[in-house]
Amino acid sequence: MRKLNKLEIGLLSGLAFAIVVILMLVLPKDDIAIKDDIIETETVVAEESEDNSSDNQISIEERIKEINDNISANKLLGESLGLAVLLYDEETDSGNKEKLHTLINLAVTQISRSEDYFLMEEAMQYKDYIDESKLKILKARFKEQEIAESSTIRIGMTSEEVKKRWGEPNDINKTITSSGTDEQWVYYSKYLYFENDILTAIQD
């Protein structure tokens, strides 16, 4: 192949420059800007997609650690159990599913040791995720708390709710005021105070 001399090289360079100038004059500037924007946008989207993929992988590991820390510290047991079940259903990695299954049963063990009736009631709804031995203990403890709960009274209850738990009082002292009716119910050594049929105070 014959080598180009300096004159021919100069002519070709000039021709190439002229073509570039003509294209810049002919093509609308907006088209060039749009193409640049498309390329830049595609690059940003690709980078964000990679970042999100990495974040998701980190997220499941961080969540498992957070759940484990909360259960070990015996705090947020209900929330931790619910989150572990949710992640268990969504997770496809067998290793992570096994970790979450372990955490579910660990949370149930801690809940069974508590005396929180409502927390146990919440845990019972996840019985399909709990090992049989753990579920048996939870059911027994829940039954015990259910019996205790049936006789427990709380501020905010109505007089009828109190009667269902404690029966009829030994005595009732009633006071009628401009704002309504106040009552003092006497149960042996306990005194219950009602304002307009709502329990507002308990005195030993």
C-alpha positions in Angstrom: 0.0 0.0 0.0 1.4 3.4 -1.0 2.2 5.8 1.8 0.5 9.2 1.8 2.7 12.2 1.4 2.4 15.3 3.5 0.3 17.2 1.0 -2.2 14.4 0.7 -2.4 14.1 4.5 -3.0 17.8 4.8 -5.8 17.6 2.2 -7.5 14.8 4.0 -7.3 16.5 7.3 -8.7 19.7 5.9 -11.5 17.7 4.3 -12.4 15.9 7.6 -12.4 19.3 9.4 -14.7 20.7 6.7 -17.2 17.8 7.1 -17.3 18.3 10.9 -18.0 22.0 10.5 -20.8 21.3 7.9 -22.4 18.7 10.2 -22.4 21.1 13.1 -24.1 23.7 11.0 -26.6 21.3 9.5 -27.6 19.3 12.6 -29.8 21.1 15.1 -28.0 21.8 18.3 -31.0 20.5 20.3 -30.6 17.0 18.7 -27.0 16.9 19.8 -27.9 18.1 23.3 -30.7 15.5 23.5 -28.3 12.7 22.5 -25.9 13.8 25.2 -28.7 13.9 27.7 -29.8 10.4 26.8 -26.3 9.0 27.1 -25.8 10.8 30.5 -29.2 9.6 31.8 -28.5 6.0 30.8 -25.2 6.1 32.5 -26.8 7.5 35.8 -29.6 4.9 35.7 -27.0 2.1 35.2 -25.0 3.3 38.1 -28.0 3.7 40.4 -29.2 0.2 39.4 -25.8 -1.3 40.5 -25.9 0.7 43.7 -29.4 -0.4 44.5 -28.5 -4.0 43.9 -25.6 -3.7 46.3 -27.8 -1.9 48.9 -30.4 -4.7 48.8 -27.8 -7.3 49.5 -26.4 -5.3 52.4 -30.0 -4.5 53.5 -31.0 -8.1 54.2 -27.8 -8.8 56.1 -28.2 -5.6 58.2 -31.8 -6.4 58.9 -30.9 -9.9 60.1 -28.3 -8.4 62.4 -30.7 -5.8 63.7 -33.4 -8.4 64.4 -30.8 -10.6 66.2 -29.6 -7.6 68.3 -33.1 -6.6 69.3 -34.1 -10.2 70.3 -30.9 -10.7 72.2 -31.5 -7.4 74.1 -35.1 -8.6 74.7 -36.6 -5.5 73.1 -39.0 -4.8 70.2 -39.8 -8.5 70.3 -43.2 -8.2 68.5 -41.8 -5.9 65.7 -38.7 -8.1 65.3 -40.8 -11.3 65.0 -43.1 -9.7 62.5 -40.2 -8.4 60.4 -38.4 -11.8 60.5 -41.5 -13.5 59.2 -41.9 -10.9 56.4 -38.3 -11.2 55.3 -38.6 -15.0 55.5 -41.5 -15.0 53.0 -39.6 -12.7 50.7 -36.1 -14.2 50.9 -34.9 -16.7 48.3 -31.5 -17.4 49.6 -31.6 -20.6 51.7 -28.9 -19.5 54.0 -30.7 -16.3 54.9 -34.0 -18.2 55.3 -32.4 -20.5 57.8 -31.1 -17.6 59.8 -34.5 -15.9 59.8 -36.2 -19.2 60.8 -33.8 -19.4 63.8 -34.6 -15.8 64.7 -38.3 -16.4 64.5 -38.1 -19.2 67.1 -35.7 -17.3 69.2 -38.1 -14.4 69.4 -41.0 -16.8 70.3 -38.8 -18.2 73.1 -38.3 -14.7 74.6 -42.0 -13.8 74.2 -43.0 -17.0 75.9 -40.9 -16.1 78.9 -42.6 -12.7 79.2 -45.9 -12.0 81.0 -47.2 -9.9 78.1 -50.6 -11.3 77.1 -50.9 -9.1 74.0 -47.4 -9.9 72.8 -48.2 -13.6 73.1 -51.4 -13.1 71.3 -49.5 -11.3 68.5 -47.0 -14.2 68.3 -49.8 -16.8 68.0 -50.7 -15.5 64.6 -47.3 -16.7 63.2 -47.8 -20.3 64.4 -47.2 -21.7 60.9 -43.6 -20.4 61.1 -42.8 -21.7 64.6 -41.3 -25.0 65.5 -43.7 -27.4 67.1 -41.8 -27.5 70.5 -41.7 -23.7 70.7 -45.3 -23.4 69.7 -46.4 -25.8 72.4 -44.7 -23.8 75.1 -46.1 -20.5 73.7 -49.6 -21.9 73.7 -49.3 -23.1 77.3 -48.0 -19.7 78.5 -50.6 -17.9 76.4 -53.3 -19.9 78.1 -51.9 -19.0 81.6 -51.9 -15.3 80.7 -55.3 -15.5 79.1 -56.7 -16.7 82.5 -54.8 -13.9 84.3 -56.0 -11.3 81.7 -59.6 -12.3 82.3 -59.4 -11.0 85.8 -57.3 -7.9 85.2 -58.8 -4.5 85.2 -57.3 -1.3 83.6 -57.9 2.4 83.6 -60.3 3.3 80.8 -62.5 0.2 81.2 -66.3 0.7 81.5 -68.2 -0.4 84.6 -69.6 -3.4 82.7 -66.1 -4.6 81.7 -65.0 -4.4 85.4 -68.1 -6.3 86.5 -67.4 -9.1 84.1 -63.9 -9.5 85.7 -64.5 -8.8 89.3 -68.3 -9.2 89.7 -70.5 -6.9 91.7 -68.7 -4.6 94.2 -69.3 -4.8 97.9 -70.4 -1.2 98.0 -70.9 1.8 95.7 -70.6 5.4 96.8 -72.1 7.7 94.2 -71.6 11.5 93.7 -73.6 13.6 91.2 -71.9 16.7 90.0 -72.6 19.3 87.2 -70.2 17.4 84.9 -71.8 14.0 85.5 -71.8 11.1 87.9 -68.7 10.0 89.9 -68.7 6.6 91.6 -66.5 4.8 94.1 -66.7 1.0 94.0 -65.5 -0.9 96.9 -64.0 -4.4 96.5 -62.7 -5.4 100.0 -59.4 -3.5 100.3 -59.6 -2.0 96.8 -61.3 1.2 95.7 -62.2 1.9 92.0 -63.2 5.3 90.9 -65.4 5.9 87.9 -66.3 9.2 86.1 -69.3 8.9 83.8 -69.0 5.1 83.8 -65.3 5.0 82.9 -62.7 3.7 85.3 -60.3 6.6 86.1 -58.4 5.4 89.2 -57.6 2.3 91.3 -56.7 2.6 95.0 -55.4 -0.2 97.2 
